[in-house]
Amino acid sequence: MFKKIALLVSLSAMAAGSALAQVKWDLPSAYPATNFHTENLVQFAKDVDTATSGKLKITVHPGASLFKAQEIKRAVQSNQAQLGEVLLANLANEWQIYGADGLPFLADSYDEAAKLWKVQKPMIEKKLGEQGMSVLYSVPWPPQGLYSKKPINSGADLKGYKWRAYSPATARMAELLGAQPVTVQAAEVSQAFATGVADSMMSSGSTGWDAKLHETVKQWYDLQAWLPKNAVIVNKAAFDALDAPTKAAVLKAAADAEVRGFAASKKANGETLDKLKGGGMQILQPSAALKADMKKIGDTMIKEWLEKAGPEGKQMLDAFQK
């Protein structure tokens, strides 16, 4: 009898030890569960779970369900969430380097986006390190185009339009076009266009499909203006508290997620534009006048960015343009 009791006590202690050994992390995202970025996050979490035999459990919270987009970086910094997905261009007012991939026509292809990240990443890693965080991986959105409820032939046609802005750069673009910038996070895009809060924006086919914009918007112009990136950041203290094999598993899963994410972005670009077209949206090439007007605004914004970013910005831009 005593042996049985001793065995039960021993097993209970082992179970308790196992429970204590398991680490649980939260990973908030601003985007829907069906978005390719979120699907990539879920696969990343599964890869970590598998590689650590369940020792580290990461729960993905999509659709701004845990924190809104603008709250995620602060939540990770304060360890309210151990991981988080942020749109780097959203952080440009804090530090200009974050917003480099939101500059129109600076990096306007997947190859250019990868090249920009190569020079951006060490600088971002240093900045986040000063704030108690680290970057795990980054994935670009598909090339940005123009959504409009009415046909657009030139930049002048957008004057007075209610323009959905999701970053300082998109708000500045609206101002230069004479449009009215309206801040709308990804989870609210569908409602904003349906209710008339917004009637134009620069964004990808992926965002448009997430928001079912083909139901309210009939034009998308393929400007391929820039490819903004999402980055997955981690609280440094939380990461440092992991044992060496678990740290290695997280870093390996992150590297795989970056490669997988680039491929998923390219795939999503074609698929979502096809779906929008099937839903009745016209997928159009911009007129020469519209393209020229947007390029002129891009040149102005890059010049303004360099003035704000100072020597750091020039160093990054010079390295990118080599």
C-alpha positions as CSV (number, residue, x, y, z in Angstrom):
1,M,0.0,0.0,0.0
2,F,2.8,2.4,1.0
3,K,4.6,1.5,-2.2
4,K,1.6,2.4,-4.3
5,I,1.2,5.8,-2.5
6,A,4.9,6.5,-3.0
7,L,4.5,5.7,-6.7
8,L,1.5,8.0,-7.0
9,V,3.3,10.8,-5.2
10,S,6.3,10.3,-7.5
11,L,4.2,10.4,-10.7
12,S,2.4,13.5,-9.5
13,A,5.7,15.2,-8.8
14,M,6.9,14.3,-12.3
15,A,3.7,15.6,-13.9
16,A,4.0,18.8,-11.9
17,G,7.6,19.2,-13.0
18,S,6.6,18.7,-16.6
19,A,3.8,21.3,-16.4
20,L,6.2,23.8,-14.8
21,A,8.8,23.1,-17.6
22,Q,6.3,24.0,-20.3
23,V,6.6,27.6,-21.5
24,K,3.6,29.4,-23.0
25,W,4.0,32.5,-25.3
26,D,1.4,34.7,-26.9
27,L,1.8,36.1,-30.5
28,P,-0.6,38.8,-31.4
29,S,-1.2,39.8,-35.1
30,A,-3.4,42.5,-36.7
31,Y,-4.4,40.4,-39.7
32,P,-7.2,37.8,-40.3
33,A,-6.6,34.1,-39.6
34,T,-6.9,33.4,-43.4
35,N,-4.2,35.9,-44.4
36,F,-0.9,34.3,-45.6
37,H,1.1,36.1,-42.9
38,T,-1.1,34.6,-40.2
39,E,-1.0,31.2,-41.7
40,N,2.8,31.5,-41.7
41,L,2.7,32.5,-38.0
42,V,0.6,29.4,-37.2
43,Q,3.1,27.2,-39.0
44,F,6.0,28.8,-37.2
45,A,4.2,28.1,-33.9
46,K,3.7,24.4,-34.9
47,D,7.3,24.1,-36.0
48,V,8.5,25.3,-32.6
49,D,6.0,23.0,-30.8
50,T,7.3,20.0,-32.8
51,A,11.0,20.9,-32.4
52,T,10.7,21.4,-28.6
53,S,8.3,18.4,-28.1
54,G,5.7,20.7,-26.7
55,K,8.1,22.5,-24.3
56,L,7.4,25.9,-25.9
57,K,3.7,26.5,-26.8
58,I,3.0,29.6,-28.9
59,T,-0.6,30.8,-29.3
60,V,-1.3,33.0,-32.3
61,H,-4.0,35.7,-31.8
62,P,-5.1,37.0,-35.2
63,G,-7.4,39.8,-36.3
64,A,-6.2,42.3,-33.6
65,S,-8.0,40.1,-31.1
66,L,-5.4,40.5,-28.3
67,F,-3.8,43.9,-29.2
68,K,-4.5,46.4,-31.9
69,A,-1.8,46.9,-34.6
70,Q,-0.4,50.0,-33.0
71,E,-0.2,48.4,-29.5
72,I,1.7,45.2,-30.4
73,K,5.3,46.5,-30.3
74,R,4.7,48.0,-26.8
75,A,3.0,44.8,-25.7
76,V,6.2,42.8,-26.7
77,Q,8.5,45.4,-25.1
78,S,6.6,45.1,-21.8
79,N,6.3,41.3,-22.0
80,Q,2.5,41.4,-22.1
81,A,3.0,39.3,-25.2
82,Q,6.3,37.5,-25.7
83,L,6.2,37.7,-29.5
84,G,4.3,40.0,-31.9
85,E,3.9,40.7,-35.6
86,V,4.3,44.4,-36.6
87,L,4.2,46.3,-39.8
88,L,7.5,48.1,-39.8
89,A,6.2,51.1,-41.8
90,N,3.8,51.7,-39.0
91,L,6.7,52.6,-36.7
92,A,8.3,55.2,-38.9
93,N,7.4,58.1,-36.6
94,E,9.4,56.5,-33.8
95,W,12.5,55.9,-36.0
96,Q,12.7,56.6,-39.7
97,I,14.6,53.5,-40.6
98,Y,11.6,51.4,-39.8
99,G,9.7,53.1,-42.6
100,A,12.2,52.6,-45.4
101,D,10.2,49.8,-47.0
102,G,7.1,52.0,-47.1
103,L,8.8,54.6,-49.4
104,P,7.2,54.6,-52.9
105,F,9.3,53.1,-55.7
106,L,12.4,52.6,-53.5
107,A,12.2,48.8,-53.4
108,D,9.4,47.8,-55.8
109,S,10.0,44.0,-56.3
110,Y,10.6,40.9,-54.2
111,D,14.3,40.9,-55.1
112,E,14.6,44.6,-54.1
113,A,12.6,44.0,-50.9
114,A,15.1,41.2,-49.9
115,K,18.0,43.5,-50.7
116,L,16.6,46.3,-48.6
117,W,16.0,43.9,-45.7
118,K,19.6,42.8,-45.8
119,V,20.8,46.4,-45.1
120,Q,17.8,47.3,-42.8
121,K,17.9,44.3,-40.5
122,P,21.2,44.9,-38.7
123,M,20.1,48.5,-37.9
124,I,16.7,47.4,-36.8
125,E,18.2,44.6,-34.7
126,K,20.4,47.2,-32.9
127,K,17.5,49.6,-32.3
128,L,15.2,46.8,-31.0
129,G,18.0,45.5,-28.8
130,E,18.3,48.8,-27.0
131,Q,14.6,48.5,-26.2
132,G,14.8,44.9,-24.9
133,M,13.6,43.1,-28.1
134,S,15.0,41.2,-31.1
135,V,13.7,40.5,-34.6
136,L,13.1,36.9,-35.5
137,Y,12.1,37.2,-39.2
138,S,10.4,39.4,-41.8
139,V,8.1,38.8,-44.7
140,P,7.0,41.3,-47.3
141,W,3.4,42.1,-48.4
142,P,2.8,41.8,-52.1
143,P,3.4,44.9,-54.2
144,Q,1.1,47.8,-53.4
145,G,-1.5,49.1,-55.9
146,L,-4.2,51.7,-55.8
147,Y,-7.8,50.8,-54.9
148,S,-10.4,53.4,-55.9
149,K,-14.2,53.5,-56.0
150,K,-14.0,55.6,-59.2
151,P,-11.7,55.4,-62.3
152,I,-8.4,57.3,-61.8
153,N,-6.3,58.6,-64.7
154,S,-3.9,60.9,-62.9
155,G,-2.8,61.9,-59.5
156,A,-5.1,65.0,-59.7
157,D,-8.1,62.7,-59.9
158,L,-7.5,61.7,-56.2
159,K,-7.9,65.2,-54.9
160,G,-10.4,65.3,-52.1
161,Y,-10.7,61.5,-51.9
162,K,-10.9,59.8,-48.5
163,W,-7.7,57.9,-48.4
164,R,-7.2,55.0,-46.0
165,A,-3.8,55.4,-44.4
166,Y,-2.0,52.7,-42.4
167,S,1.4,54.3,-41.9
168,P,3.0,57.7,-41.8
169,A,4.2,57.2,-45.4
170,T,0.7,56.5,-46.7
171,A,-0.7,59.5,-44.8
172,R,1.9,61.7,-46.3
173,M,1.2,60.3,-49.8
174,A,-2.5,61.3,-49.3
175,E,-1.4,64.9,-48.4
176,L,0.8,65.2,-51.5
177,L,-2.1,64.0,-53.6
178,G,-4.5,66.4,-52.0
179,A,-6.5,63.5,-50.6
180,Q,-7.9,63.3,-47.1
181,P,-5.9,60.7,-45.0
182,V,-8.1,58.5,-42.7
183,T,-6.4,56.1,-40.3
184,V,-7.9,52.6,-40.6
185,Q,-6.3,49.4,-39.3
186,A,-6.5,46.2,-41.4
187,A,-9.3,44.7,-39.3
188,E,-11.5,47.7,-40.1
189,V,-10.9,48.1,-43.9
190,S,-14.0,46.3,-45.1
191,Q,-16.3,48.4,-42.9
192,A,-14.5,51.7,-43.8
193,F,-15.1,51.2,-47.5
194,A,-18.6,49.8,-47.1
195,T,-19.7,52.9,-45.0
196,G,-17.9,55.5,-47.0
197,V,-15.2,56.3,-44.4
198,A,-12.7,55.5,-47.1
199,D,-13.0,55.4,-50.9
200,S,-9.3,54.9,-51.9
201,M,-6.1,53.4,-50.6
202,M,-2.7,52.0,-51.6
203,S,-2.5,48.3,-50.6
204,S,-2.0,44.8,-51.9
205,G,-4.3,42.3,-53.5
206,S,-4.0,40.3,-50.3
207,T,-5.5,43.1,-48.1
208,G,-8.2,43.7,-50.6
209,W,-9.3,40.1,-50.6
210,D,-9.2,39.9,-46.8
211,A,-11.6,42.8,-46.7
212,K,-13.7,41.5,-49.6
213,L,-13.3,44.9,-51.3
214,H,-14.6,43.6,-54.6
215,E,-18.1,44.1,-53.0
216,T,-17.6,47.9,-52.8
217,V,-14.6,48.9,-54.9
218,K,-14.3,48.2,-58.6
219,Q,-10.8,49.4,-59.6
220,W,-7.3,48.3,-58.6
221,Y,-4.3,49.8,-60.4
222,D,-1.1,47.7,-60.5
223,L,1.4,50.4,-59.5
224,Q,3.8,48.0,-57.7
225,A,4.9,51.0,-55.6
226,W,6.5,49.2,-52.6
227,L,6.5,46.0,-50.6
228,P,6.1,46.8,-46.9
229,K,7.3,44.2,-44.5
230,N,5.8,42.5,-41.4
231,A,8.4,41.6,-38.8
232,V,8.0,39.1,-35.9
233,I,9.7,40.5,-32.8
234,V,10.4,38.8,-29.5
235,N,10.9,40.0,-26.0
236,K,14.6,39.6,-25.2
237,A,14.2,38.6,-21.6
238,A,11.6,36.0,-22.5
239,F,13.9,34.6,-25.2
240,D,17.0,34.6,-23.0
241,A,15.1,32.6,-20.3
242,L,14.8,29.7,-22.7
243,D,17.3,26.8,-22.6
244,A,19.8,26.5,-25.5
245,P,18.0,23.8,-27.5
246,T,14.7,25.7,-27.3
247,K,16.4,29.0,-28.4
248,A,17.9,27.1,-31.4
249,A,14.5,25.6,-32.3
250,V,12.9,29.1,-32.3
251,L,15.7,30.6,-34.5
252,K,15.5,27.6,-36.9
253,A,11.7,27.9,-37.2
254,A,12.0,31.7,-37.7
255,A,14.5,31.2,-40.6
256,D,12.2,28.7,-42.2
257,A,9.2,31.0,-41.8
258,E,11.1,33.9,-43.6
259,V,11.8,31.7,-46.6
260,R,8.3,30.2,-46.6
261,G,6.8,33.6,-46.1
262,F,8.5,35.1,-49.2
263,A,7.1,32.3,-51.3
264,A,3.7,32.6,-49.8
265,S,3.6,36.3,-50.5
266,K,4.4,35.8,-54.1
267,K,1.7,33.1,-54.4
268,A,-0.8,35.3,-52.5
269,N,-0.2,38.2,-54.9
270,G,-1.4,36.2,-58.0
271,E,-4.1,34.3,-56.2
272,T,-5.8,37.2,-54.5
273,L,-5.8,39.4,-57.6
274,D,-7.4,36.6,-59.5
275,K,-10.0,36.2,-56.8
276,L,-10.7,40.0,-56.7
277,K,-11.1,39.9,-60.5
278,G,-13.5,36.9,-60.3
279,G,-15.5,39.0,-57.8
280,G,-16.0,41.8,-60.3
281,M,-13.0,44.1,-59.6
282,Q,-11.1,45.4,-62.6
283,I,-7.3,44.7,-62.3
284,L,-5.8,47.6,-64.3
285,Q,-2.5,48.9,-65.5
286,P,-2.0,52.6,-64.5
287,S,-2.0,55.2,-67.2
288,A,1.4,56.8,-68.0
289,A,0.2,60.0,-66.3
290,L,-0.8,58.2,-63.0
291,K,2.4,56.3,-62.9
292,A,4.5,59.5,-63.5
293,D,2.5,61.5,-60.9
294,M,3.0,58.7,-58.3
295,K,6.7,58.4,-59.1
296,K,7.1,62.2,-58.6
297,I,5.4,61.9,-55.2
298,G,7.7,58.9,-54.4
299,D,10.8,61.1,-55.2
300,T,9.5,63.8,-52.9
301,M,8.9,61.4,-50.1
302,I,12.4,59.8,-50.4
303,K,13.9,63.2,-50.2
304,E,11.9,64.1,-47.2
305,W,12.7,60.8,-45.5
306,L,16.4,61.4,-46.0
307,E,16.2,64.8,-44.4
308,K,14.4,63.2,-41.3
309,A,16.6,60.1,-41.2
310,G,19.9,62.0,-41.3
311,P,23.2,60.1,-41.5
312,E,21.7,56.8,-40.6
313,G,19.2,57.0,-43.4
314,K,21.9,58.1,-45.9
315,Q,24.1,55.1,-44.8
316,M,21.2,52.7,-45.3
317,L,20.2,54.1,-48.7
318,D,23.8,54.2,-49.9
319,A,24.2,50.5,-48.9
320,F,20.9,49.6,-50.6
321,Q,21.7,51.4,-53.9
322,K,25.3,49.9,-54.2
